[in-house]
Amino acid sequence: MMNVNNKTIETDEEGYLLNPDDWDEAVAEAIAEQEGLKLTDTHWGMIYYFREYYEDHMRHPSMHTFLKTLGKRHGKRYRDTKAYRDFLYQLFPKGPVQMVCKLAGLPKPVDEVEE
């Protein structure tokens, strides 16, 4: 459980929101603070990408999809997965898919995290 702007937000034992409708940017900032992150525009872009992807597909993107999308957004072919993976782990050191899901107020990922 966490308190954001005088509102109690229910979370599981790992800090994932129990009610995705509780999410807003202030909640994401509070989660980031708990995780020791300072959110940048790059973080926010990825958080909103995950939220849009989840809304369209009712699941989070796999790491493979995340890397492929990142490559396309940079206007490069999807070939240097190690560089993109390293970049994502610099931003989200506890696991990009897991951390972005948590920051985006999405359910905890249980499959296809590293595919």
C-alpha positions in Angstrom: 0.0 0.0 0.0 1.2 3.5 -0.7 -0.2 7.0 -0.1 -0.1 9.5 -3.0 -1.6 13.0 -2.8 -3.6 11.9 0.3 -5.0 8.9 -1.5 -4.3 5.3 -0.4 -3.2 3.2 -3.4 -3.4 -0.6 -3.0 -0.4 -2.6 -4.2 0.7 -6.2 -4.0 3.7 -7.2 -1.9 6.1 -6.2 -4.8 4.5 -2.8 -5.4 2.3 -3.5 -8.5 -1.0 -1.7 -8.4 -4.0 -3.8 -7.6 -6.3 -1.4 -9.3 -4.9 -0.1 -12.6 -7.4 2.8 -12.5 -5.5 4.2 -9.6 -2.6 5.0 -11.9 -1.6 8.6 -12.8 1.7 10.3 -13.2 2.0 11.1 -9.5 1.6 7.4 -8.7 4.3 6.6 -11.3 6.6 9.2 -9.6 6.0 7.7 -6.2 6.8 4.2 -7.5 9.9 5.5 -9.2 11.0 7.1 -5.9 10.5 3.8 -4.1 12.6 2.1 -6.8 15.3 4.7 -6.6 14.6 6.1 -10.1 14.4 9.7 -11.4 12.0 9.6 -14.3 13.2 11.4 -17.5 11.4 12.0 -20.8 12.8 8.8 -22.0 11.3 6.9 -19.1 8.0 8.6 -19.6 8.0 7.7 -23.3 8.4 4.0 -22.5 5.8 4.1 -19.7 3.2 5.6 -22.1 4.3 3.1 -24.8 3.6 0.2 -22.4 0.2 1.7 -21.4 -0.8 2.1 -25.1 0.4 -1.4 -26.0 -1.5 -2.9 -23.0 -4.7 -1.0 -24.0 -4.5 -2.3 -27.5 -3.4 -5.9 -26.8 -4.5 -6.5 -23.1 -0.9 -7.6 -22.3 2.5 -6.0 -21.9 5.0 -6.2 -24.8 7.7 -8.9 -24.6 11.3 -7.8 -24.3 11.7 -8.8 -28.0 8.8 -6.5 -29.0 10.2 -3.7 -26.8 13.6 -4.0 -28.4 12.2 -4.1 -31.9 10.0 -1.0 -31.2 12.9 0.9 -29.7 15.0 0.1 -32.8 12.3 1.3 -35.1 11.8 4.5 -33.2 15.5 5.4 -33.6 15.1 4.9 -37.3 17.5 2.0 -37.3 17.1 -1.6 -38.4 16.5 -4.1 -35.6 20.0 -5.6 -35.4 21.9 -4.3 -32.4 19.8 -5.9 -29.7 22.6 -6.0 -27.2 23.1 -2.2 -27.4 19.3 -1.6 -27.0 19.1 -4.2 -24.2 22.0 -2.6 -22.3 20.4 0.9 -22.8 17.1 -0.4 -21.3 18.9 -2.0 -18.3 20.6 1.3 -17.7 17.2 3.0 -17.5 15.5 0.1 -15.6 18.2 -1.9 -13.8 15.8 -4.3 -12.1 14.4 -5.5 -15.4 13.0 -3.3 -18.1 9.7 -5.1 -18.7 9.0 -5.6 -15.0 9.9 -2.1 -14.0 8.0 -0.4 -16.8 4.9 -2.5 -16.1 5.1 -1.4 -12.4 5.7 2.3 -13.3 2.8 2.2 -15.9 0.4 0.7 -13.4 0.1 -2.5 -15.3 -0.2 -6.0 -13.8 3.0 -7.9 -12.9 4.4 -9.6 -16.0 4.3 -13.4 -15.6 5.4 -14.6 -19.1 7.5 -13.5 -22.1 9.5 -11.1 -20.1 12.8 -11.8 -21.9 11.7 -13.3 -25.2 
